[in-house]
Amino acid sequence: MNLLFLQVKQHMLMFLLHHLKILQGFLHLKHLMLLMYNNNYRKDLIQHIPKQTNLLSLNM
């Protein structure tokens, strides 16, 4: 009886770990998507800045 309980407990821990890894991966993906979104946003901002400033920022 005790052994079975331990096996179930271990199984549940593995299950939780698996889901934590999935969640972590999802959060990482979300973070990457936000970074990409921010980069696109900056590109749009740079396009709206007058051309001279644009060339200066490209040389930096």
mmCIF file of the N, C-alpha and C atoms, coordinates in Angstrom:
data_MODEL
# 
_entry.id   MODEL 
# 
loop_
_atom_site.group_PDB 
_atom_site.id 
_atom_site.type_symbol 
_atom_site.label_atom_id 
_atom_site.label_alt_id 
_atom_site.label_comp_id 
_atom_site.label_asym_id 
_atom_site.label_entity_id 
_atom_site.label_seq_id 
_atom_site.pdbx_PDB_ins_code 
_atom_site.Cartn_x 
_atom_site.Cartn_y 
_atom_site.Cartn_z 
_atom_site.occupancy 
_atom_site.B_iso_or_equiv 
_atom_site.pdbx_formal_charge 
_atom_site.auth_seq_id 
_atom_site.auth_comp_id 
_atom_site.auth_asym_id 
_atom_site.auth_atom_id 
_atom_site.pdbx_PDB_model_num 
ATOM 1   N N  . MET A 1 1  ? 0.823  -1.208 0.000   1.00 0.00 ? 1  MET A N  1 
ATOM 2   C CA . MET A 1 1  ? 0.000  0.000  0.000   1.00 0.00 ? 1  MET A CA 1 
ATOM 3   C C  . MET A 1 1  ? 0.863  1.266  0.000   1.00 0.00 ? 1  MET A C  1 
ATOM 4   N N  . ASN A 1 2  ? 1.863  1.257  0.869   1.00 0.00 ? 2  ASN A N  1 
ATOM 5   C CA . ASN A 1 2  ? 2.751  2.412  0.969   1.00 0.00 ? 2  ASN A CA 1 
ATOM 6   C C  . ASN A 1 2  ? 3.552  2.614  -0.322  1.00 0.00 ? 2  ASN A C  1 
ATOM 7   N N  . LEU A 1 3  ? 4.007  1.496  -0.903  1.00 0.00 ? 3  LEU A N  1 
ATOM 8   C CA . LEU A 1 3  ? 4.789  1.547  -2.129  1.00 0.00 ? 3  LEU A CA 1 
ATOM 9   C C  . LEU A 1 3  ? 3.967  2.146  -3.273  1.00 0.00 ? 3  LEU A C  1 
ATOM 10  N N  . LEU A 1 4  ? 2.715  1.725  -3.358  1.00 0.00 ? 4  LEU A N  1 
ATOM 11  C CA . LEU A 1 4  ? 1.819  2.241  -4.383  1.00 0.00 ? 4  LEU A CA 1 
ATOM 12  C C  . LEU A 1 4  ? 1.643  3.753  -4.226  1.00 0.00 ? 4  LEU A C  1 
ATOM 13  N N  . PHE A 1 5  ? 1.474  4.190  -2.984  1.00 0.00 ? 5  PHE A N  1 
ATOM 14  C CA . PHE A 1 5  ? 1.313  5.607  -2.689  1.00 0.00 ? 5  PHE A CA 1 
ATOM 15  C C  . PHE A 1 5  ? 2.530  6.403  -3.162  1.00 0.00 ? 5  PHE A C  1 
ATOM 16  N N  . LEU A 1 6  ? 3.724  5.866  -2.885  1.00 0.00 ? 6  LEU A N  1 
ATOM 17  C CA . LEU A 1 6  ? 4.954  6.528  -3.311  1.00 0.00 ? 6  LEU A CA 1 
ATOM 18  C C  . LEU A 1 6  ? 5.059  6.615  -4.835  1.00 0.00 ? 6  LEU A C  1 
ATOM 19  N N  . GLN A 1 7  ? 4.648  5.533  -5.514  1.00 0.00 ? 7  GLN A N  1 
ATOM 20  C CA . GLN A 1 7  ? 4.685  5.523  -6.975  1.00 0.00 ? 7  GLN A CA 1 
ATOM 21  C C  . GLN A 1 7  ? 3.748  6.580  -7.551  1.00 0.00 ? 7  GLN A C  1 
ATOM 22  N N  . VAL A 1 8  ? 2.546  6.669  -6.959  1.00 0.00 ? 8  VAL A N  1 
ATOM 23  C CA . VAL A 1 8  ? 1.576  7.666  -7.412  1.00 0.00 ? 8  VAL A CA 1 
ATOM 24  C C  . VAL A 1 8  ? 2.112  9.067  -7.178  1.00 0.00 ? 8  VAL A C  1 
ATOM 25  N N  . LYS A 1 9  ? 2.721  9.271  -6.014  1.00 0.00 ? 9  LYS A N  1 
ATOM 26  C CA . LYS A 1 9  ? 3.289  10.570 -5.668  1.00 0.00 ? 9  LYS A CA 1 
ATOM 27  C C  . LYS A 1 9  ? 4.399  10.948 -6.664  1.00 0.00 ? 9  LYS A C  1 
ATOM 28  N N  . GLN A 1 10 ? 5.249  9.991  -6.975  1.00 0.00 ? 10 GLN A N  1 
ATOM 29  C CA . GLN A 1 10 ? 6.335  10.231 -7.918  1.00 0.00 ? 10 GLN A CA 1 
ATOM 30  C C  . GLN A 1 10 ? 5.783  10.563 -9.298  1.00 0.00 ? 10 GLN A C  1 
ATOM 31  N N  . HIS A 1 11 ? 4.748  9.814  -9.696  1.00 0.00 ? 11 HIS A N  1 
ATOM 32  C CA . HIS A 1 11 ? 4.120  10.036 -10.991 1.00 0.00 ? 11 HIS A CA 1 
ATOM 33  C C  . HIS A 1 11 ? 3.544  11.453 -11.069 1.00 0.00 ? 11 HIS A C  1 
ATOM 34  N N  . MET A 1 12 ? 2.910  11.887 -9.988  1.00 0.00 ? 12 MET A N  1 
ATOM 35  C CA . MET A 1 12 ? 2.321  13.226 -9.967  1.00 0.00 ? 12 MET A CA 1 
ATOM 36  C C  . MET A 1 12 ? 3.387  14.302 -10.016 1.00 0.00 ? 12 MET A C  1 
ATOM 37  N N  . LEU A 1 13 ? 4.515  14.051 -9.351  1.00 0.00 ? 13 LEU A N  1 
ATOM 38  C CA . LEU A 1 13 ? 5.619  15.008 -9.391  1.00 0.00 ? 13 LEU A CA 1 
ATOM 39  C C  . LEU A 1 13 ? 6.179  15.132 -10.811 1.00 0.00 ? 13 LEU A C  1 
ATOM 40  N N  . MET A 1 14 ? 6.330  13.993 -11.479 1.00 0.00 ? 14 MET A N  1 
ATOM 41  C CA . MET A 1 14 ? 6.816  14.001 -12.856 1.00 0.00 ? 14 MET A CA 1 
ATOM 42  C C  . MET A 1 14 ? 5.850  14.766 -13.761 1.00 0.00 ? 14 MET A C  1 
ATOM 43  N N  . PHE A 1 15 ? 4.561  14.529 -13.534 1.00 0.00 ? 15 PHE A N  1 
ATOM 44  C CA . PHE A 1 15 ? 3.511  15.197 -14.295 1.00 0.00 ? 15 PHE A CA 1 
ATOM 45  C C  . PHE A 1 15 ? 3.594  16.714 -14.112 1.00 0.00 ? 15 PHE A C  1 
ATOM 46  N N  . LEU A 1 16 ? 3.765  17.130 -12.854 1.00 0.00 ? 16 LEU A N  1 
ATOM 47  C CA . LEU A 1 16 ? 3.880  18.559 -12.552 1.00 0.00 ? 16 LEU A CA 1 
ATOM 48  C C  . LEU A 1 16 ? 5.122  19.169 -13.190 1.00 0.00 ? 16 LEU A C  1 
ATOM 49  N N  . LEU A 1 17 ? 6.231  18.448 -13.098 1.00 0.00 ? 17 LEU A N  1 
ATOM 50  C CA . LEU A 1 17 ? 7.479  18.920 -13.699 1.00 0.00 ? 17 LEU A CA 1 
ATOM 51  C C  . LEU A 1 17 ? 7.322  19.102 -15.200 1.00 0.00 ? 17 LEU A C  1 
ATOM 52  N N  . HIS A 1 18 ? 6.681  18.126 -15.836 1.00 0.00 ? 18 HIS A N  1 
ATOM 53  C CA . HIS A 1 18 ? 6.450  18.170 -17.274 1.00 0.00 ? 18 HIS A CA 1 
ATOM 54  C C  . HIS A 1 18 ? 5.661  19.428 -17.648 1.00 0.00 ? 18 HIS A C  1 
ATOM 55  N N  . HIS A 1 19 ? 4.619  19.710 -16.874 1.00 0.00 ? 19 HIS A N  1 
ATOM 56  C CA . HIS A 1 19 ? 3.785  20.874 -17.168 1.00 0.00 ? 19 HIS A CA 1 
ATOM 57  C C  . HIS A 1 19 ? 4.502  22.179 -16.875 1.00 0.00 ? 19 HIS A C  1 
ATOM 58  N N  . LEU A 1 20 ? 5.365  22.167 -15.862 1.00 0.00 ? 20 LEU A N  1 
ATOM 59  C CA . LEU A 1 20 ? 6.159  23.352 -15.578 1.00 0.00 ? 20 LEU A CA 1 
ATOM 60  C C  . LEU A 1 20 ? 7.100  23.655 -16.744 1.00 0.00 ? 20 LEU A C  1 
ATOM 61  N N  . LYS A 1 21 ? 7.677  22.598 -17.320 1.00 0.00 ? 21 LYS A N  1 
ATOM 62  C CA . LYS A 1 21 ? 8.571  22.776 -18.468 1.00 0.00 ? 21 LYS A CA 1 
ATOM 63  C C  . LYS A 1 21 ? 7.817  23.345 -19.659 1.00 0.00 ? 21 LYS A C  1 
ATOM 64  N N  . ILE A 1 22 ? 6.601  22.829 -19.889 1.00 0.00 ? 22 ILE A N  1 
ATOM 65  C CA . ILE A 1 22 ? 5.775  23.334 -20.983 1.00 0.00 ? 22 ILE A CA 1 
ATOM 66  C C  . ILE A 1 22 ? 5.436  24.806 -20.757 1.00 0.00 ? 22 ILE A C  1 
ATOM 67  N N  . LEU A 1 23 ? 5.070  25.126 -19.521 1.00 0.00 ? 23 LEU A N  1 
ATOM 68  C CA . LEU A 1 23 ? 4.727  26.503 -19.165 1.00 0.00 ? 23 LEU A CA 1 
ATOM 69  C C  . LEU A 1 23 ? 5.925  27.423 -19.352 1.00 0.00 ? 23 LEU A C  1 
ATOM 70  N N  . GLN A 1 24 ? 7.089  26.947 -18.925 1.00 0.00 ? 24 GLN A N  1 
ATOM 71  C CA . GLN A 1 24 ? 8.319  27.720 -19.062 1.00 0.00 ? 24 GLN A CA 1 
ATOM 72  C C  . GLN A 1 24 ? 8.618  27.987 -20.534 1.00 0.00 ? 24 GLN A C  1 
ATOM 73  N N  . GLY A 1 25 ? 8.445  26.945 -21.358 1.00 0.00 ? 25 GLY A N  1 
ATOM 74  C CA . GLY A 1 25 ? 8.652  27.091 -22.791 1.00 0.00 ? 25 GLY A CA 1 
ATOM 75  C C  . GLY A 1 25 ? 7.690  28.090 -23.402 1.00 0.00 ? 25 GLY A C  1 
ATOM 76  N N  . PHE A 1 26 ? 6.434  28.040 -22.953 1.00 0.00 ? 26 PHE A N  1 
ATOM 77  C CA . PHE A 1 26 ? 5.415  28.959 -23.451 1.00 0.00 ? 26 PHE A CA 1 
ATOM 78  C C  . PHE A 1 26 ? 5.756  30.394 -23.081 1.00 0.00 ? 26 PHE A C  1 
ATOM 79  N N  . LEU A 1 27 ? 6.200  30.597 -21.827 1.00 0.00 ? 27 LEU A N  1 
ATOM 80  C CA . LEU A 1 27 ? 6.566  31.939 -21.378 1.00 0.00 ? 27 LEU A CA 1 
ATOM 81  C C  . LEU A 1 27 ? 7.770  32.456 -22.163 1.00 0.00 ? 27 LEU A C  1 
ATOM 82  N N  . HIS A 1 28 ? 8.719  31.573 -22.457 1.00 0.00 ? 28 HIS A N  1 
ATOM 83  C CA . HIS A 1 28 ? 9.901  31.942 -23.224 1.00 0.00 ? 28 HIS A CA 1 
ATOM 84  C C  . HIS A 1 28 ? 9.500  32.371 -24.632 1.00 0.00 ? 28 HIS A C  1 
ATOM 85  N N  . LEU A 1 29 ? 8.569  31.601 -25.227 1.00 0.00 ? 29 LEU A N  1 
ATOM 86  C CA . LEU A 1 29 ? 8.071  31.913 -26.560 1.00 0.00 ? 29 LEU A CA 1 
ATOM 87  C C  . LEU A 1 29 ? 7.369  33.273 -26.560 1.00 0.00 ? 29 LEU A C  1 
ATOM 88  N N  . LYS A 1 30 ? 6.554  33.499 -25.526 1.00 0.00 ? 30 LYS A N  1 
ATOM 89  C CA . LYS A 1 30 ? 5.839  34.763 -25.389 1.00 0.00 ? 30 LYS A CA 1 
ATOM 90  C C  . LYS A 1 30 ? 6.835  35.918 -25.297 1.00 0.00 ? 30 LYS A C  1 
ATOM 91  N N  . HIS A 1 31 ? 7.907  35.713 -24.527 1.00 0.00 ? 31 HIS A N  1 
ATOM 92  C CA . HIS A 1 31 ? 8.948  36.718 -24.359 1.00 0.00 ? 31 HIS A CA 1 
ATOM 93  C C  . HIS A 1 31 ? 9.626  37.025 -25.694 1.00 0.00 ? 31 HIS A C  1 
ATOM 94  N N  . LEU A 1 32 ? 9.940  35.967 -26.458 1.00 0.00 ? 32 LEU A N  1 
ATOM 95  C CA . LEU A 1 32 ? 10.551 36.144 -27.777 1.00 0.00 ? 32 LEU A CA 1 
ATOM 96  C C  . LEU A 1 32 ? 9.632  36.917 -28.712 1.00 0.00 ? 32 LEU A C  1 
ATOM 97  N N  . MET A 1 33 ? 8.321  36.584 -28.669 1.00 0.00 ? 33 MET A N  1 
ATOM 98  C CA . MET A 1 33 ? 7.356  37.278 -29.509 1.00 0.00 ? 33 MET A CA 1 
ATOM 99  C C  . MET A 1 33 ? 7.283  38.753 -29.140 1.00 0.00 ? 33 MET A C  1 
ATOM 100 N N  . LEU A 1 34 ? 7.328  39.043 -27.848 1.00 0.00 ? 34 LEU A N  1 
ATOM 101 C CA . LEU A 1 34 ? 7.316  40.434 -27.392 1.00 0.00 ? 34 LEU A CA 1 
ATOM 102 C C  . LEU A 1 34 ? 8.568  41.169 -27.870 1.00 0.00 ? 34 LEU A C  1 
ATOM 103 N N  . LEU A 1 35 ? 9.716  40.505 -27.808 1.00 0.00 ? 35 LEU A N  1 
ATOM 104 C CA . LEU A 1 35 ? 10.965 41.110 -28.276 1.00 0.00 ? 35 LEU A CA 1 
ATOM 105 C C  . LEU A 1 35 ? 10.882 41.425 -29.764 1.00 0.00 ? 35 LEU A C  1 
ATOM 106 N N  . MET A 1 36 ? 10.364 40.470 -30.545 1.00 0.00 ? 36 MET A N  1 
ATOM 107 C CA . MET A 1 36 ? 10.223 40.675 -31.978 1.00 0.00 ? 36 MET A CA 1 
ATOM 108 C C  . MET A 1 36 ? 9.267  41.827 -32.262 1.00 0.00 ? 36 MET A C  1 
ATOM 109 N N  . TYR A 1 37 ? 8.174  41.884 -31.513 1.00 0.00 ? 37 TYR A N  1 
ATOM 110 C CA . TYR A 1 37 ? 7.190  42.952 -31.660 1.00 0.00 ? 37 TYR A CA 1 
ATOM 111 C C  . TYR A 1 37 ? 7.838  44.304 -31.367 1.00 0.00 ? 37 TYR A C  1 
ATOM 112 N N  . ASN A 1 38 ? 8.640  44.352 -30.292 1.00 0.00 ? 38 ASN A N  1 
ATOM 113 C CA . ASN A 1 38 ? 9.312  45.594 -29.929 1.00 0.00 ? 38 ASN A CA 1 
ATOM 114 C C  . ASN A 1 38 ? 10.311 46.013 -31.000 1.00 0.00 ? 38 ASN A C  1 
ATOM 115 N N  . ASN A 1 39 ? 11.014 45.056 -31.592 1.00 0.00 ? 39 ASN A N  1 
ATOM 116 C CA . ASN A 1 39 ? 11.956 45.370 -32.665 1.00 0.00 ? 39 ASN A CA 1 
ATOM 117 C C  . ASN A 1 39 ? 11.243 45.952 -33.870 1.00 0.00 ? 39 ASN A C  1 
ATOM 118 N N  . ASN A 1 40 ? 10.106 45.362 -34.241 1.00 0.00 ? 40 ASN A N  1 
ATOM 119 C CA . ASN A 1 40 ? 9.321  45.888 -35.358 1.00 0.00 ? 40 ASN A CA 1 
ATOM 120 C C  . ASN A 1 40 ? 8.824  47.282 -35.051 1.00 0.00 ? 40 ASN A C  1 
ATOM 121 N N  . TYR A 1 41 ? 8.417  47.494 -33.819 1.00 0.00 ? 41 TYR A N  1 
ATOM 122 C CA . TYR A 1 41 ? 7.924  48.792 -33.385 1.00 0.00 ? 41 TYR A CA 1 
ATOM 123 C C  . TYR A 1 41 ? 9.028  49.841 -33.517 1.00 0.00 ? 41 TYR A C  1 
ATOM 124 N N  . ARG A 1 42 ? 10.242 49.483 -33.115 1.00 0.00 ? 42 ARG A N  1 
ATOM 125 C CA . ARG A 1 42 ? 11.377 50.407 -33.231 1.00 0.00 ? 42 ARG A CA 1 
ATOM 126 C C  . ARG A 1 42 ? 11.693 50.706 -34.691 1.00 0.00 ? 42 ARG A C  1 
ATOM 127 N N  . LYS A 1 43 ? 11.623 49.681 -35.541 1.00 0.00 ? 43 LYS A N  1 
ATOM 128 C CA . LYS A 1 43 ? 11.865 49.897 -36.970 1.00 0.00 ? 43 LYS A CA 1 
ATOM 129 C C  . LYS A 1 43 ? 10.870 50.892 -37.547 1.00 0.00 ? 43 LYS A C  1 
ATOM 130 N N  . ASP A 1 44 ? 9.596  50.743 -37.143 1.00 0.00 ? 44 ASP A N  1 
ATOM 131 C CA . ASP A 1 44 ? 8.561  51.676 -37.595 1.00 0.00 ? 44 ASP A CA 1 
ATOM 132 C C  . ASP A 1 44 ? 8.872  53.088 -37.121 1.00 0.00 ? 44 ASP A C  1 
ATOM 133 N N  . LEU A 1 45 ? 9.323  53.215 -35.874 1.00 0.00 ? 45 LEU A N  1 
ATOM 134 C CA . LEU A 1 45 ? 9.667  54.525 -35.336 1.00 0.00 ? 45 LEU A CA 1 
ATOM 135 C C  . LEU A 1 45 ? 10.812 55.139 -36.125 1.00 0.00 ? 45 LEU A C  1 
ATOM 136 N N  . ILE A 1 46 ? 11.832 54.331 -36.416 1.00 0.00 ? 46 ILE A N  1 
ATOM 137 C CA . ILE A 1 46 ? 12.996 54.811 -37.164 1.00 0.00 ? 46 ILE A CA 1 
ATOM 138 C C  . ILE A 1 46 ? 12.574 55.290 -38.552 1.00 0.00 ? 46 ILE A C  1 
ATOM 139 N N  . GLN A 1 47 ? 11.624 54.584 -39.173 1.00 0.00 ? 47 GLN A N  1 
ATOM 140 C CA . GLN A 1 47 ? 11.147 54.980 -40.498 1.00 0.00 ? 47 GLN A CA 1 
ATOM 141 C C  . GLN A 1 47 ? 10.463 56.340 -40.470 1.00 0.00 ? 47 GLN A C  1 
ATOM 142 N N  . HIS A 1 48 ? 9.823  56.672 -39.343 1.00 0.00 ? 48 HIS A N  1 
ATOM 143 C CA . HIS A 1 48 ? 9.111  57.940 -39.248 1.00 0.00 ? 48 HIS A CA 1 
ATOM 144 C C  . HIS A 1 48 ? 10.039 59.106 -38.936 1.00 0.00 ? 48 HIS A C  1 
ATOM 145 N N  . ILE A 1 49 ? 11.223 58.803 -38.429 1.00 0.00 ? 49 ILE A N  1 
ATOM 146 C CA . ILE A 1 49 ? 12.207 59.860 -38.160 1.00 0.00 ? 49 ILE A CA 1 
ATOM 147 C C  . ILE A 1 49 ? 12.767 60.343 -39.507 1.00 0.00 ? 49 ILE A C  1 
ATOM 148 N N  . PRO A 1 50 ? 13.005 61.653 -39.645 1.00 0.00 ? 50 PRO A N  1 
ATOM 149 C CA . PRO A 1 50 ? 13.577 62.193 -40.892 1.00 0.00 ? 50 PRO A CA 1 
ATOM 150 C C  . PRO A 1 50 ? 14.852 61.470 -41.331 1.00 0.00 ? 50 PRO A C  1 
ATOM 151 N N  . LYS A 1 51 ? 15.080 61.471 -42.653 1.00 0.00 ? 51 LYS A N  1 
ATOM 152 C CA . LYS A 1 51 ? 16.152 60.657 -43.247 1.00 0.00 ? 51 LYS A CA 1 
ATOM 153 C C  . LYS A 1 51 ? 17.545 60.941 -42.685 1.00 0.00 ? 51 LYS A C  1 
ATOM 154 N N  . GLN A 1 52 ? 17.862 62.202 -42.424 1.00 0.00 ? 52 GLN A N  1 
ATOM 155 C CA . GLN A 1 52 ? 19.202 62.527 -41.911 1.00 0.00 ? 52 GLN A CA 1 
ATOM 156 C C  . GLN A 1 52 ? 19.482 61.812 -40.584 1.00 0.00 ? 52 GLN A C  1 
ATOM 157 N N  . THR A 1 53 ? 18.525 61.876 -39.688 1.00 0.00 ? 53 THR A N  1 
ATOM 158 C CA . THR A 1 53 ? 18.678 61.224 -38.391 1.00 0.00 ? 53 THR A CA 1 
ATOM 159 C C  . THR A 1 53 ? 18.787 59.713 -38.577 1.00 0.00 ? 53 THR A C  1 
ATOM 160 N N  . ASN A 1 54 ? 18.024 59.196 -39.537 1.00 0.00 ? 54 ASN A N  1 
ATOM 161 C CA . ASN A 1 54 ? 18.042 57.772 -39.832 1.00 0.00 ? 54 ASN A CA 1 
ATOM 162 C C  . ASN A 1 54 ? 19.455 57.332 -40.233 1.00 0.00 ? 54 ASN A C  1 
ATOM 163 N N  . LEU A 1 55 ? 20.095 58.087 -41.120 1.00 0.00 ? 55 LEU A N  1 
ATOM 164 C CA . LEU A 1 55 ? 21.451 57.761 -41.560 1.00 0.00 ? 55 LEU A CA 1 
ATOM 165 C C  . LEU A 1 55 ? 22.430 57.838 -40.392 1.00 0.00 ? 55 LEU A C  1 
ATOM 166 N N  . LEU A 1 56 ? 22.259 58.834 -39.542 1.00 0.00 ? 56 LEU A N  1 
ATOM 167 C CA . LEU A 1 56 ? 23.131 58.964 -38.374 1.00 0.00 ? 56 LEU A CA 1 
ATOM 168 C C  . LEU A 1 56 ? 22.986 57.763 -37.444 1.00 0.00 ? 56 LEU A C  1 
ATOM 169 N N  . SER A 1 57 ? 21.755 57.339 -37.220 1.00 0.00 ? 57 SER A N  1 
ATOM 170 C CA . SER A 1 57 ? 21.539 56.213 -36.312 1.00 0.00 ? 57 SER A CA 1 
ATOM 171 C C  . SER A 1 57 ? 22.057 54.910 -36.917 1.00 0.00 ? 57 SER A C  1 
ATOM 172 N N  . LEU A 1 58 ? 22.048 54.808 -38.248 1.00 0.00 ? 58 LEU A N  1 
ATOM 173 C CA . LEU A 1 58 ? 22.580 53.610 -38.897 1.00 0.00 ? 58 LEU A CA 1 
ATOM 174 C C  . LEU A 1 58 ? 24.097 53.548 -38.772 1.00 0.00 ? 58 LEU A C  1 
ATOM 175 N N  . ASN A 1 59 ? 24.768 54.729 -38.817 1.00 0.00 ? 59 ASN A N  1 
ATOM 176 C CA . ASN A 1 59 ? 26.220 54.752 -38.700 1.00 0.00 ? 59 ASN A CA 1 
ATOM 177 C C  . ASN A 1 59 ? 26.693 54.428 -37.297 1.00 0.00 ? 59 ASN A C  1 
ATOM 178 N N  . MET A 1 60 ? 25.853 54.677 -36.289 1.00 0.00 ? 60 MET A N  1 
ATOM 179 C CA . MET A 1 60 ? 26.247 54.421 -34.901 1.00 0.00 ? 60 MET A CA 1 
ATOM 180 C C  . MET A 1 60 ? 26.387 52.935 -34.622 1.00 0.00 ? 60 MET A C  1 
# 
